[in-house]
Amino acid sequence: MQRIIVIGGGASGMMAAGRAAECGGNVTLLERTKRLGNKLNITGKGRCNITNMAEMNEFIQNYGKNGRFLYGPFTKFFNHDLIEFFKKKGVATVVERGKRVFPKSNEAGEITRCLINYLKENKVAIRTNFRVSKVIVESNKVKGVEGNEGIVGCEAVIIATGGMSYPQTGSTGDGYKLSEELGHRIIPPAPGLVGLETEESYVKELAGLSLKNVGVSSFLNGKGFQLKFGEMLFTHFGLSGPVILTMSQDIVQRLKLGRVTLSINFKPALTKEMLEKRILREFAEYGKMKFKNILKHLLPNKAIPVFIKLLEVSNDKSCGEIDKEERQRLIELLSDFKITVKRPRPIEEAIVTSGGIDLNEINPKTMESKKIKGLFFAGEVIDIDGNTGGYNLQSAFSTGYVAGESAAKP
């Protein structure tokens, strides 16, 4: 019987361990903290967005240039398979807006408990508080691991240690160090799906303001490179929310190349001409009303003081007193609210880590190392990161499933 060690008790590690044992392996799962599923329990704001029901090609596009690698794992275990996996184990799921899939209970803990039961059903040995410091290799074959509780022999090792985001959950980059020592190339880790710090002081005045259905464009040295629509949030440090998190991956890369600015369109459904006609109608109907009060028809209350300040319009002015130049400035601000990105928030706050083990050194059909026999990888430790919406957990489950199944074969 093939002895298999899985390093890491997150989504990919538990799936890998359970599947390896189900396929006949003698499996030991080593977790550096005192419990399994730490990060899994807080994903999706505690609701756990396990996957997305997008079709394969659309799904792959949500990982950028590295997405093609996932055709291998997804061919063997994809979204329908994952939903069926949990259904057979008593976990009902629901599909929500954006084709996102959640447990019907809205409780991430249900997913964690289900996976732990999967391990126990298949007699996986679970050892917590075990920190692996070295993977032992002889004649280019895995022989075991060494850690704070001694040496454990095996014929296969699956590294599923996660990235460097949320280090309090146990993801502290251990897998990069272990893999690098074994000769694998590491694409430098960077924050992925992360909030953005901004330069303008007035952004702090908007902290807590959530916007829906806005358009956000990003520019590098004045040249546009992406446009997204959706929800965003102003924070004490700058910007966050779904659309910002999704855009952050490209923005972080381009910050190395120059100045990145964002343009927020508060009314993306309206052209500037349509916006002007609407404002003129409002002014004609409420000509005697104070300008700041008419803005309530166009903006959330929290944004009004900032707009008044940027427009440099007196609080006492009525709508009828607003001249053409002031009206044009209002139209520009509503459709092109400019913000300068200073830097991303720290990697510790990122939802996922960009970078990781070079995909060119991993077989996508088996998740085995091309360099060392018996060494496998799964989850966020590899150079794969996707958009929000269930994509990152699906890649974790799929790569874990394939790594576990492959490792169980002598």
N, C-alpha and C positions, 0 to 999 in steps of 0.2 A: 504493500500500500504506500502510495506516494505521500511523504511527509511535507506539508506545506505550511509556511509561516506567512501570515498577512500582517504587515506593519501599518497600523492605523485603524481606529474604530469609528470612522465616519461613514457616510453613505456608500462610497465606493468600496471601502474596506469590508464593511459588513456584507454587502452584496457579494463581493469576491469570496469571502470566507464561507458564506452559506452555500454558494454555488459550487465551490471546490469540494466541500464536504458532501454535497448532494451527488456529485459525480464520483464519489468514492475515495476522496482524499482524506488523509489524517491531518486535520487542520488545527492550527493554533493561531489565535488572533491576539496580537500584542498591542495594547493601547497605553500611551504614555500618561494619560490622566486617570482619574479614579472611576470614570464612567464612559460608556459608549454614546455616540450620537450627540455630542455637545453642540456642534455647529448646526446639525440637522434640526435640533430642537428650536432654534431661533430663526430658521429660514422663513421667508415669506411673512415676516412679522409674527412668527409663531404659528402660522397657518400651514406652511410647507407646500409651496408650489412645485409639485413633484415632476411635472412634465408639461408639454404643450401638444395640442392635437394638430399642429400644422403638418402638411405633407412633407415627405422626406427632403425634397429639393429646397423648399422654403425653410425648413428646419435648419438645414446645413448652412444656408446663407447667414444665419444668425451667429455664426462663429468667425466670420471674416475669412481671411485667406487660408487659415488652417483647418477650416471646416471639412474640407475634402477627406481628411484623415478619418473622419468619423463614419464614412460610408461603410467601412469594415465592421466596426462594432454595432452600428445601427442595423445592418443587414441581419445580424444574429439576434439582437434584442433591442426593440424600439418602443415607441410610446404605447402602442396597443398591447404589446407583450408586458410592459410594466404595469399597466392598468389591470390586465388579467392576472398578473402575479399577485398584486395586492387583493384583488377581488377574491381569489381562491383562498386567501388567508383571512378573509372576513373584513377587509377594509374597503368600504364603498367610496367612490370618488365622484366629483362633480366638475363639469366644464363651465368655466366662467368667461367673462369678457376677454377678448384677445386669445381665445382658445386655451387659456391657462387651466391646468388641472390641479385640484386640491382634494384632500380627504374631505368627505362629506361632514365629518365631525368638526372641521376647521381647527384641528389640533395636531400640530407637528409631532407631539409626543406619541400619537397613535402610530405614526410611521416608524418611529424609533422602536417602540415596543414590538411592533410586527417583525422588524428585522432581527431584533434580539431573540424573539421566539423562533425565527427561522434558523438562527445559529444553534439554539438549544435543541431544536427538533433533529438537527443533523449532527449533533454531538461535537460541535466545535468547542475546543478548549479556549476559554477566555481568560487572559491574564492582563489585569490593569496595573497601572503604575510601573509599567515596564518600558524603559526608554532604551531603544536600540542605538548603539554607538557605532556598530560596524556590521556589514554583511560579509561573511567569510566566503572567499572564493578560492578554489584550488583547481589548477589546470583548466581555467576558464569555465568552471562549473560551480554553481552555488553549493555550499556545504553546510551553511548554518548562519546564525546571527549571534552577535555578542552585545550584551547590554548591562544595565545596572544589577540585574539578577543572574548574571552568568551567561553561559553559552548554551544555545539550543540548536541541535543539529536538524538538518532538513535537506530535501532535494530541490525545493523550489521556494522562492521568496516573492511576495507581491508587495511592492512599495505603494501604499495608498495613504500617505501622510498628509495630504492636503497641501495648501500653499502657505502664504504668510499673512493672510487676512484673519482678523479675529483671533490673535494669538492666545487669548484667554481660553479658547476652546481646545487648544493643543496644537494648532497649526502654526508652527514657528520656523518652518523651513528646513526641518530635519531631513526630509526626503531629498532635497537638493544636495545637501552635504554628503549623504550616503551615496547618492548616484554619481556625484562628481568624483568621489574617491575611487569609484569603480571604473572610471574612465569615460563617463557620459558627459556630453556637453550640455550646459545649462544656459538657456536663454535668460538673460537677467530679469529677475522678478520685478514687476511694477504693479501699481494699483490698477485694478480693472473694476468697472462699475463703482465709481467713487464720486463723492461730492467735490465741488470745485471752489477753491478760495478765489475771491475777486478783489480788484483794486479799489473800486469806487466806494466811498464812505456811505453813500446814501442807500446802498444795498442792505446794510445792517438795519436801517429804518423799516425795511420791508420784511424783516425776519418773522417767520410764521405764516406769511402769505402764501397760500396754495393757489395755483392757477390751473384751470382746465382748458383744453382745446386751444392751446397757444402754438405758434410756430417758432422754432428756435433754429437760427442759422449760425454756423461757425465759420470763422475766417482765419487764415494764416497769412500774416503780413498783408492783410487786405483782400486776399483771394479766397473766395468761398470754397469749402470742401465738404460740407454736409448740411442737410436740412431735415429736421424731424418735427413731428407734430404730436402733441400729447399733454401730459400733466407735468408740472414742475413746482418746485418749492423754494422760496427764499429762506435762508437760514442765517444764524449769527455770523457764520464765516463766509457765506456767499450763496451758492446754488446747489440744489439737490433735487430729488424727485425722479420719477421713471424716465422722462425724456432726457434729463441731464445725465443720469447714470448710464443710459445707453450710449449717449454721445461721448461720454468721458474716455472711453477706450481710445478712440481716434485722437481726441484732444490731448491726452497725456503724451502720446507719441509725437504730436506736432509741437508741443511746448518746447521740445528739444531743438526745434528748427527755427523758432522765431516767436513773434508776438501773436497770441491767439485772442480774438475778440468774439463775442456772441452778440447776436441781434435777436431780440424778442419781439415777435409780432403779436400784440394783444388781440388783434382782430384778423386772423389769417383768412377768414372766409370773405373778407371785403377787400377790394382793391382800394388804392388811395382815392380814386375818383368816387367810388361808392361811399367810402368813409366820409369824404368831404360833403357829399349830398346829405348824408345822415346828420352830420354836425350842423349843417345849414338849416335843416328842418327843425332840429332841436332848438337852435338859436332863435329861429323865427317864431316858434311856439312859446318859448320861455324867455323872450328877450329881456324882461325885467329881472329875471332871476339872477342871483349872483353866479359868476362863472364857476366857482368851486362847487356849488351845489349841482350844477348841470353835469359835472363830471361823474356824479353818482350813477348817471345813465350809461356811462361808458367804462367805468373802472370800479374795482373793489375799493371799499372805503379806505383801506390801509394804504393804497397806492396814491390817493389823491394829494396828500401833503407833499409827497416827493415830486409829483408831476407839477404842482403849483410852484415849487422851488426851482425846478429845472426850466420851467417855462418863463420864470421871472415875471409872473403876472400878479398884480395886486389882489389881495383877498377881497377887496371891496368892489372890484370891477364887476359890472353886470355883463350878461352875454351880449347885449346890444352894443357894448363898448369894446368888444374884442375886435381888433383889426385883422386884416387879411394875413399879415405876417405872423401874428400870434396864432391864428387859426392853422396856418401851414406848419408852424412848429408843433402844435398839438397833434396834427396828423402824422408828422414824422416820428414823434415820440411813441404814438400808439402802434405804429407799424414797424418802427426801427429803434427799439429801446436798447441802446448799446451798453455792453458790459465787458470789461477786460478781465481775462482769466490770469490770475497770479500763479497758481500752482494747484495740483490736486491735494486733497486731504491725505494724511499718512496712509501707507499701505495697510496698517493695522485696522483702519476703519473701512477698507474696501470690502465689498461684498465677495469679490473673487480676486484671485491673483492672476495677472497676465504674466506670460513667460513660464519657464519650467523646463523639463527635460525635452531636449530636441526631438521632434517627431521623426526626423530622418533616421533616428537610431532605434526606433520601435516598429515592430511588425504590427500593422493595424488589424490583421486578421486574427492575431493571437494575443496581442499586447505584450509579447515577449521582447526582451532586449535583443538587438541584433549583434551585440558584443559579447554577452555572457549567457550561457545556457542555464535555464532555470530561474532567470530573473525577469520579473514581470512588473508592469506599472498600471495604475488605475487612478482615475479622478483628477483632481486639480493640480497634482504634482507635475503632470505633463503640460506641454505648451498648448493648452486648449482653454479658451474662456469665451463664453457666449453672452448674449444680451439677457436682460431680465425677461422673465416669462416662463420659467421652467426649463430653460435650455441647459443650464449648468448642472442641475441635478440629474437630468436625463443622461447627459454625457458621463456623469459619475457612475450612475447605475449601469449603463451599457458597457463602459470600459471595465467596470468591476466584474460584471457578469462574465464577459469574455475572458478576462484575465483568470478568473477562478476556474472556469471550465477548461481553459488551456493548461493551466498549471496542474490540474488533476490527471492529465494524460502523461504517463511515464515516458 
